[in-house]
Amino acid sequence: MENELIRLNKYLAGSGICSRREADRMIEEGRVSIENEDGTVRKADIGERIREGAAVFVDGKPVRNDENEKLYMMINKPKGIICTGDRRVRENIIDFAGLRHYISYAGRLDKDSTGLVLLTSDGDLNDKIMRASNYHEKEYRVRVDKKITPEFIRKMSEGVRIELTDDRHLTGELGPNGKQKGLVVRTRPCSVRQEGKKEFTIILTQGYNRQIRRMCAACGYTALEIKRVRIMNLMLGNLKEGMKRFLTKEEIRTLKKMAEERGSNG
């Protein structure tokens, strides 16, 4: 019956491999397979529904979706580690964290940024945290290349126009340099506070690719260091760079409660 079926991307998200969007991308790339009733294995299709208990594989490895074995871990990511669940990529965060199975992460940090990353096998929670429409906060400390001015703080706070040049935001239109133009968006108003001559903190409720670096560039600055210090109720605190720890039961309880609600700007 239809109610016995579950969308494959939702199943993969629930297993902690990735978000639903990333699951669709992996399916398109042919990395996801399903075992038929006769024991043969075939490539999965986009939008496919499967029965609970179906044998699903990613890169040839079986996927487990056990509600009783959810993992919630934070890690202080150092420079050079890449936020990807693709273990074919060298220096991926899953291997760095010493995990033996697929897991998703809330809030990608680029290779040169450091700080708090939440690793969890609770794909539904991860989707709620990352959904921009929920306005969940992520806080960063940033150092730039020159003295910060009140005008810089004002522009960053009010939102700036940035061009998104990652593959999924390319428009197909060529620019003067012969490269494809990216989608131009205006960032949301946000909280920005100066902390030093060249340092500030910023609280975002959305997560475009390399957003802070692009925002700084739009204001004539270069972001030299970016460190995430908070995701919602989770604080990096004194967790040393490269170290990890499991979330406490209270942190998990509060995080789940907050994830169900829209942020104050929503």
C-alpha positions in Angstrom: 0.0 0.0 0.0 1.1 3.6 -0.7 1.3 4.5 3.0 3.9 1.8 3.5 6.3 3.6 1.1 8.8 6.3 2.0 10.6 8.7 -0.4 14.2 7.5 -0.9 15.7 10.9 -0.2 13.8 11.1 3.1 15.1 7.6 4.0 18.7 8.6 3.3 18.3 11.9 5.3 16.9 9.9 8.2 19.9 7.6 8.1 22.2 10.6 8.6 24.0 10.4 5.3 23.0 13.8 4.1 20.2 16.3 3.6 17.4 15.5 1.2 18.8 17.8 -1.4 22.2 16.1 -1.2 20.5 12.7 -1.4 18.9 13.7 -4.7 22.3 14.7 -5.9 23.8 11.4 -5.0 20.9 9.5 -6.7 21.5 11.6 -9.9 25.2 10.7 -9.7 24.3 7.0 -9.6 25.8 6.4 -6.2 22.6 5.0 -4.7 21.4 1.5 -5.3 18.4 -0.6 -4.2 18.1 -4.4 -3.8 15.1 -5.9 -5.7 12.9 -8.6 -4.3 14.8 -11.2 -6.4 18.1 -10.1 -4.8 19.4 -8.2 -7.8 20.7 -4.6 -7.2 19.8 -1.7 -9.4 20.5 2.0 -9.5 17.9 4.2 -7.8 15.8 6.8 -9.6 15.0 10.4 -8.5 11.7 10.6 -6.7 11.6 6.9 -6.0 9.7 5.5 -3.0 10.8 2.4 -1.1 9.3 0.1 1.5 10.6 0.3 5.1 13.3 -2.3 5.6 14.4 -2.2 1.9 18.1 -2.8 1.3 19.7 0.5 0.2 23.3 1.1 -0.7 25.5 4.2 -1.1 28.7 3.7 -3.0 28.1 0.0 -2.6 27.9 0.1 1.2 24.6 -0.7 3.1 22.7 2.1 4.7 21.1 1.7 8.1 18.2 3.8 9.4 17.8 2.9 13.1 16.0 5.5 15.2 17.5 4.0 18.3 21.1 4.6 17.2 21.1 8.3 16.5 24.4 10.1 17.1 24.9 13.8 18.0 28.4 15.1 18.1 30.1 18.4 17.8 33.6 19.0 16.5 35.9 22.0 16.3 36.9 21.8 12.6 40.4 23.0 11.8 41.5 24.5 8.5 42.1 22.0 5.7 39.2 19.6 6.6 36.4 19.5 4.1 32.8 19.3 5.1 31.6 16.5 2.9 30.1 13.1 3.5 31.9 11.8 0.4 34.6 9.6 1.8 36.4 9.5 -1.5 37.5 13.1 -0.8 40.7 13.3 1.1 40.6 15.1 4.4 36.8 14.7 4.6 35.2 15.6 8.0 33.7 12.1 8.5 37.1 10.3 8.5 38.7 13.2 10.5 36.1 12.7 13.2 36.9 8.9 13.3 33.4 7.8 12.3 33.0 4.5 10.5 29.6 5.2 9.0 27.8 7.8 7.0 26.6 10.9 8.9 25.4 14.3 8.0 26.6 17.7 9.2 24.6 20.8 10.1 26.2 23.9 8.5 28.9 23.4 6.0 32.2 25.3 6.7 34.5 25.9 3.8 38.0 24.4 3.8 39.7 27.5 5.2 37.1 28.2 7.9 37.2 26.7 11.4 34.9 26.1 14.4 31.7 24.4 15.3 30.2 21.6 13.1 27.4 19.4 14.3 27.7 15.8 13.1 24.5 13.8 13.5 22.8 10.7 12.1 19.4 12.4 12.7 18.7 13.5 9.2 15.3 15.1 9.9 16.8 17.2 12.7 19.6 18.3 10.3 17.1 19.3 7.6 15.2 21.5 10.1 18.3 23.2 11.4 19.5 23.9 7.8 16.2 25.0 6.3 16.7 28.8 5.7 12.9 29.4 6.2 13.3 28.4 9.9 15.7 31.3 10.6 17.9 29.3 13.0 20.9 31.2 14.1 24.6 30.5 13.5 27.2 32.8 15.0 30.7 33.5 13.6 33.8 35.5 14.6 35.6 37.0 11.7 38.9 38.8 11.1 39.3 40.9 8.0 42.3 42.5 6.2 41.8 46.2 7.2 40.2 48.5 9.8 36.5 48.1 10.2 34.4 51.2 9.8 30.8 52.0 10.9 29.8 52.0 7.2 31.1 48.4 6.9 29.1 47.3 9.9 26.0 49.1 8.6 26.2 47.5 5.1 26.8 44.0 6.5 23.9 44.4 9.0 21.4 45.6 6.4 22.4 42.9 3.8 24.4 43.1 0.6 24.1 41.8 -2.9 26.3 38.8 -3.6 26.8 36.5 -6.6 26.5 32.7 -6.0 28.9 30.9 -8.3 28.6 27.4 -7.1 27.3 24.9 -9.8 23.6 24.8 -8.8 23.3 28.7 -8.9 24.9 29.3 -12.3 22.5 31.1 -14.7 24.0 29.9 -18.0 24.7 33.5 -19.0 28.3 34.4 -19.8 30.0 37.3 -18.2 32.8 39.6 -19.6 35.4 37.0 -18.5 33.7 34.2 -20.4 32.6 32.4 -17.3 29.0 31.7 -16.4 27.3 34.3 -14.2 25.9 33.2 -10.9 22.6 34.0 -9.3 22.7 37.4 -7.5 20.9 37.6 -4.2 20.6 40.0 -1.3 21.5 38.6 2.1 19.1 38.9 5.0 19.5 41.7 7.6 21.7 40.3 10.4 23.3 41.1 13.7 26.9 42.4 13.3 29.0 43.6 16.2 32.6 45.0 16.0 35.0 43.2 18.4 38.3 44.8 17.5 40.0 47.0 14.9 39.7 44.2 12.3 37.4 41.7 14.0 33.6 41.3 14.3 30.9 38.8 15.1 28.0 38.1 12.8 24.9 36.0 13.3 23.3 34.5 10.2 20.0 32.8 9.7 20.8 31.6 6.2 23.7 29.7 4.7 24.7 30.5 1.2 28.0 29.0 0.0 30.9 31.1 1.3 28.4 33.7 2.4 30.5 35.7 4.9 33.5 35.8 2.5 31.2 37.0 -0.3 29.6 39.6 2.0 33.0 41.0 3.0 34.2 41.1 -0.6 31.0 43.0 -1.6 32.0 45.7 1.0 35.6 45.9 -0.2 37.1 43.6 2.5 38.8 40.2 2.6 37.8 37.7 5.3 41.1 36.3 6.6 39.7 34.1 9.4 36.2 32.8 10.0 35.4 30.7 13.1 31.9 29.5 13.9 31.3 29.6 17.6 27.5 28.8 17.9 24.8 26.8 16.2 21.5 27.7 17.9 21.9 26.6 21.5 25.2 24.8 20.9 28.3 26.7 21.9 31.8 25.9 20.8 33.0 27.0 24.2 36.5 25.8 25.2 36.5 22.8 22.9 40.0 22.8 21.4 40.6 22.8 17.6 40.4 19.3 16.2 38.6 17.9 19.2 35.1 16.5 19.4 32.5 15.6 22.0 29.1 14.1 22.2 26.1 16.4 22.9 24.6 16.1 26.4 21.0 14.9 26.7 19.9 18.5 27.7 21.6 20.0 24.6 19.9 17.4 22.4 16.5 18.0 24.0 16.8 21.8 23.6 18.2 21.6 20.1 15.2 19.4 19.0 12.8 21.8 20.6 14.3 24.9 19.0 14.5 23.1 15.6 10.7 22.6 15.6 10.2 26.4 16.0 10.9 29.3 13.7 13.6 31.7 14.8 12.7 35.2 16.0 13.2 36.7 12.6 10.9 34.2 10.9 
